[in-house]
Amino acid sequence: MATTGSAIQRFVLDRTMAIVGVSSRGKGFGNAAYKELKSRGFRVLPIHPTARAIQGDPCWPSLAALPERVERVLVVVKPAQAEAVVRDAIAAGARQIWLQQGAESPEALQLCKDQGLDVVHGQCILMFTEPVGSFHTFHRWVWKVLGKIPQ
């Protein structure tokens, strides 16, 4: 299942998403993505099983505990956890899943396909959310030169 440019555009069109994979210690890519997406004007709802707050903002223990239904879920976990997160996203009513580069597993991808979800995988969300920062602008340019940007 290949990621398409249109799936990427549909995901970033709405400025609200949940993110699963933030750390209560404030470290890791999940926290960096959370901070960066917020700075780009996205409304990001962090999910962590035990944290009450992430970077001073409210945090929820699960997708089911969110105060509203969220269509989009950014998944930033280890591949072994991805399928369970996708199952939780489906149960919570999400229809669009972004498996951050390195988070995807064959089982999670198959589940997305079987459920007819709009899925992005193998891509870094920070390369596609405007305004793109300098490092990710360079990263996007390199991937474009290498033909790795989905069409």
VMD Tcl script that draws the C-alpha trace (Angstrom):
set ca {
  {0.00 0.00 0.00}
  {1.76 3.11 -1.22}
  {1.31 6.54 0.30}
  {-0.12 9.09 -2.11}
  {0.33 12.83 -2.24}
  {-3.45 13.23 -2.03}
  {-3.55 11.19 1.23}
  {-0.91 13.50 2.67}
  {-2.85 16.60 1.60}
  {-6.11 15.26 3.06}
  {-4.39 14.56 6.38}
  {-2.81 18.00 6.79}
  {-5.85 19.90 5.44}
  {-7.65 19.81 8.79}
  {-5.63 21.47 11.53}
  {-6.81 19.16 14.36}
  {-5.29 15.77 15.15}
  {-4.48 13.48 18.04}
  {-0.91 12.28 18.55}
  {-0.08 8.95 20.16}
  {3.53 8.52 21.18}
  {4.41 11.59 23.22}
  {6.66 10.99 26.20}
  {5.92 12.06 29.76}
  {9.65 12.88 30.04}
  {9.38 15.42 27.23}
  {11.89 13.66 24.99}
  {11.67 11.87 21.68}
  {10.23 12.57 18.26}
  {6.63 12.47 19.49}
  {7.27 15.46 21.74}
  {9.24 17.30 19.06}
  {6.42 16.74 16.55}
  {3.84 17.86 19.11}
  {5.70 21.11 19.79}
  {6.45 21.76 16.11}
  {2.91 21.07 14.91}
  {1.51 23.40 17.57}
  {3.93 26.12 16.50}
  {2.64 25.71 12.92}
  {-0.93 26.38 14.03}
  {-2.21 22.83 14.41}
  {-4.46 21.84 17.27}
  {-2.79 18.69 18.58}
  {-4.34 16.50 21.27}
  {-1.65 14.43 23.03}
  {-2.31 10.86 24.16}
  {-0.23 9.18 26.88}
  {-1.47 6.47 29.24}
  {-0.23 8.11 32.47}
  {0.70 11.75 31.77}
  {-1.84 14.39 32.79}
  {-0.05 17.11 30.81}
  {2.44 17.36 27.96}
  {4.46 20.55 27.67}
  {1.94 22.20 30.02}
  {-1.10 21.21 27.93}
  {-3.82 18.72 28.93}
  {-3.15 15.12 27.95}
  {-5.57 12.21 27.67}
  {-4.87 8.56 28.59}
  {-6.39 7.16 25.40}
  {-8.08 8.12 22.16}
  {-11.38 6.97 23.67}
  {-10.94 9.47 26.53}
  {-10.74 12.51 24.23}
  {-13.53 15.04 24.80}
  {-14.37 14.94 21.09}
  {-14.08 12.59 18.14}
  {-10.90 13.16 16.13}
  {-10.69 12.10 12.47}
  {-6.88 12.20 12.27}
  {-4.33 10.35 14.40}
  {-0.58 10.75 14.14}
  {1.09 7.56 15.38}
  {4.63 7.94 16.75}
  {5.26 4.64 18.54}
  {7.46 1.63 18.02}
  {6.27 -0.67 15.23}
  {5.35 -3.38 17.75}
  {2.77 -0.99 19.26}
  {1.38 0.42 16.01}
  {-1.33 -2.18 15.40}
  {-2.82 -1.67 18.86}
  {-2.83 2.11 18.35}
  {-4.57 1.72 14.98}
  {-7.19 -0.52 16.63}
  {-7.77 2.14 19.29}
  {-8.02 4.81 16.58}
  {-10.63 2.78 14.70}
  {-12.63 2.24 17.90}
  {-12.50 6.00 18.57}
  {-13.84 6.78 15.09}
  {-10.69 8.02 13.37}
  {-10.60 7.61 9.60}
  {-7.15 9.00 8.78}
  {-3.94 7.56 10.20}
  {-0.40 8.86 9.77}
  {2.12 6.20 10.78}
  {5.17 8.38 11.25}
  {8.27 7.23 9.42}
  {9.61 4.28 11.43}
  {6.35 3.57 13.30}
  {4.70 1.37 10.71}
  {4.41 -2.38 10.96}
  {3.05 -4.82 8.37}
  {0.17 -5.66 10.75}
  {-0.78 -2.00 11.28}
  {-0.67 -1.33 7.53}
  {-2.81 -4.40 6.80}
  {-5.33 -3.35 9.43}
  {-5.56 0.13 7.89}
  {-6.11 -1.43 4.46}
  {-8.70 -3.92 5.75}
  {-10.64 -1.13 7.46}
  {-10.50 1.20 4.44}
  {-8.65 3.90 6.35}
  {-6.87 6.77 4.67}
  {-3.26 6.06 5.69}
  {0.09 7.76 5.28}
  {3.25 5.86 6.15}
  {6.97 6.05 5.55}
  {6.89 9.84 5.57}
  {7.77 12.52 8.12}
  {4.76 14.70 8.87}
  {7.01 17.71 9.50}
  {8.03 17.72 5.83}
  {4.42 18.36 4.78}
  {2.92 20.72 7.35}
  {3.33 24.36 6.44}
  {5.29 26.37 7.20}
  {8.05 23.79 6.87}
  {11.17 24.53 8.95}
  {14.63 24.74 7.39}
  {15.79 21.20 8.26}
  {12.59 19.66 6.93}
  {12.67 21.89 3.85}
  {16.08 20.42 3.08}
  {14.86 16.90 3.92}
  {11.88 17.37 1.55}
  {14.18 18.68 -1.20}
  {16.49 15.65 -0.85}
  {13.55 13.26 -0.99}
  {12.19 15.09 -4.03}
  {15.53 14.73 -5.81}
  {15.57 11.02 -4.90}
  {11.99 10.56 -6.11}
  {10.67 9.64 -2.66}
  {7.96 12.32 -2.39}
  {4.57 10.68 -3.04}
  {2.68 11.92 -6.06}
}
mol new
graphics top color blue
foreach p $ca { graphics top sphere $p radius 0.5 }
foreach p [lrange $ca 0 end-1] q [lrange $ca 1 end] { graphics top cylinder $p $q radius 0.2 }
display resetview
